[in-house]
Amino acid sequence: MSFFTWLVHAIKWLVGLKDPENLRQLVNLGGPWWVSYLILSAVIFSETGLLVGFFLPGDSLLFAAGLLASPGGVFNIALLLLVLTLAAIVGDAVNYWLGLTMEEQVFEKGRLRFVKHEHLLAAKAFYEKHGGKAIVLARFVPVVRTFTPFVAGVGRMGYRRFALYNIAGGVGWVASMTLAGYWLGQFKLVHDHFEKFVLGIVFLSILPLVIGVIKSRLARKKTP
């Protein structure tokens, strides 16, 4: 098997962990109890800390993990919250420091070979619009959350200020998604319609942001 083929299979496997049954199979493979927690933490870290990790299933993975921590599940909810929150916070911090090593020219097309230019510009616009709050808000917006801490680093946001937003966002994101799965996982209906519930949770989490964008656009149209 070539390295490229192996990489494709590895990516498919990681993305597939958003399915509770695949996640349960991971735990049931045996081995040290902490391996599954380590893998989940690595996925969350990679999505938030590595620019190439934007495709990883952060929201659905947190929800699925919380679901499997509900009574009768395979995870400990307290430990899950602890390790995944740390992974999210450390991931954003690494991304921020990566951005600090870059100059403004990084936003020019083609500067980052493995990053879609539109993703980077979307995060830049998001950060410029919301300022420091973007670090918190971006946690709930797929793709944008991967690039926003990087943009904050490029923009030379003070680290103390960034760390405050980073911790608040990391705790809020992991707790809300994981505890939603933990609570809703007690109902059979959720297990039967998992994907729909994940989409619903994500939609509700970004709804205030969507409303804010719509209001802002309407206000600009009314301005002569």
N, C-alpha and C positions, 0 to 999 in steps of 0.2 A: 504494500500500500504506500503510495507516494505521500509526501508531507502535506501537499495541498488537499488530497482526498481525506487524510486524517484530520486536517484542520476543519474541513467542511462538516465532517461527522461530529467533531467535538463541539462546534458551534450549534449544530442542530440539537445535540444532547443538552447543552446548557440552556438553550431557548425552551426546550421541552420541559424543563424543570418547573415551568409555570403551571403545568398540569399537576394537580394534587396527587394523582395516581403515580406519575413518574417520580414525584418527590418522595412518596411513600416507598416506592421500590428502591430508591437510593438508600433510604434508612435501613431497609430490610436486607440489603446486600451483605450486611455483617461488618465486622471490623470494629475498630474503636468507636465509641459513641460520639466522639467529638468531630469525626470526619465530616458528617453531614452538615454540622454547624459551620465548619471551616469552608466547605464548598459554597454554602449559601452566602457567607460573609465575603468570599472571594468574588462572587457574582455581583453583589451590591457594591463592593469596593470598585470593581472594574467598570461598572456602569457610571459611577460618579467620579472616579479618579483617572480613568484612561479615556482619551478622546475617541479611541476606536471601539469603546464599549457601549456606544449609544444604542445599539440594537438589542441589548440584553433586557430581559423582562422584569424590570424593577418592581413596578406596581403589582403586577399579577403574581410575582414570586413572593412578595411580602404577604399578600392576601392569602395565597396558597399555604405558606408556612404557618400563618396564624390559624388558618382553618385546621391544619394538622396538629395544632397545639391545643385545640379545644378538647373538652373531656373525651377520653377514649382515643386521643390522637397519639402521635409519636414524638412530639417536641414538648419541651418545657417552656412555657410562655415567658417566664421571667428571664431565663437565660437567652432565649431567642431575641427578646427586646434589647437586652444588653449588647450581645455580640453584633447584631445587625445595625444598631444605632452607632456603635463604635466604627463599624466598617463604613457606614455612610459619611460620618464626620471626617474620618481619616482620608476617605476617597476625595472629598471636596477639597481638603487641605492640600493633598498632593497635586490635584489639578490646579489649584491656585498658585502653588509654588512653580509649577510648570509654566503657567502663564507669566509669572514674574521674570522668567528667563527670556521671554520673547519681547520683541518690539512691536510698535503699532503696524509695521509693514506686514505683520503676519496676517492681517485681514485682506491683503491683496490676493487675488485669485491665483491659485497654484502654489502658494507658499507652503501649505501643509498638504503633502501629496495624498495622504490617506484620509483626509477629512473633506466632506462635501462643503464647498464654499458657502452655499445657501444656509447650511446648518450654523456655520460660524457667524454669518451676518445676522441670522435670526436671533441668536443669543446676544449678539452685540446690541441690536435694537432693543431687545427685551431689557438688557441691563441699563441702557441709557434712559429708557422710559421709567423704570422703577427704582433705579439707584440701588442702594444696599438691600432694600427689601426684595430685590430680584433673587438674591441668594436663597431666601426662604421660599418665595413663590415658585421659583423654578423647580423646586423639589417635586412639585405636583404636575409638571408639564414634561411628558416624555421627550427625549432628544434635547430639548432646551436645557434640562437639568445637567446634562453631561458637559455642556459647553459654557454655561454661565460662570462657574467658578474660575474657569480658564480665562474668560474675558475680564473678570474682576482682577485677576493677577496681571494681565496685560495692561489694564487701566490703572495699576498701582494703587488699588484700594489698600488702606492701612490694615495690617494683619489683625490687630486687636479688634477693629470694627468687623472685619471679615469673619473672625472666629466667633464673635457673638451671633451673627446671622447664621453662620454655618451650624453651630450647635443647636440653635433654635429650629432651624429648618430640618436638620437631621433627626432630632428628637420628634418633631411634629410629623414628619413624613412616615418614619418607621412605625411610630406608635399608632397613628391613625389607620394606616393600611393593615398592619398586623393585627391590631385589636379588632378591626372590623371583621377580618377573617376569623378570628378567635370566637367572636360572639355569634356571627352568622353561621359559622361552621356547625353549630348545634342543631341546625335545621336541615332536614333531608332535602328540601326544595333547593337549597343553595348548592348542595353536592350535585344535584341533577342538572342544574343550570349554572354551572360555575362561571363560564365565560361571560354570560350575560350580566351576572352580578359584579364581576370584575369591571366590566365596561361601565356599569352604573356607578360604582364607587369612584372610578377615575373621573367620570363626567361630573359627579357632584363635587369632587375635590377641586376641579378647575372652573366650576360654574361662576364663582365670584370673579375670577380673573376674566372670563369671557364677557361677563356683564360690564366689567370695568372698561374693557377694550371697546365694546359697543357704545357705551356712554361717551367715551372719549372721542370716538369718530363722529358721533352725532353732534357733539359740542363743537367740533372743528367745522362741520358743515354749516352750523348756524352762525358761526363767526363770519362777519362780512369781510 
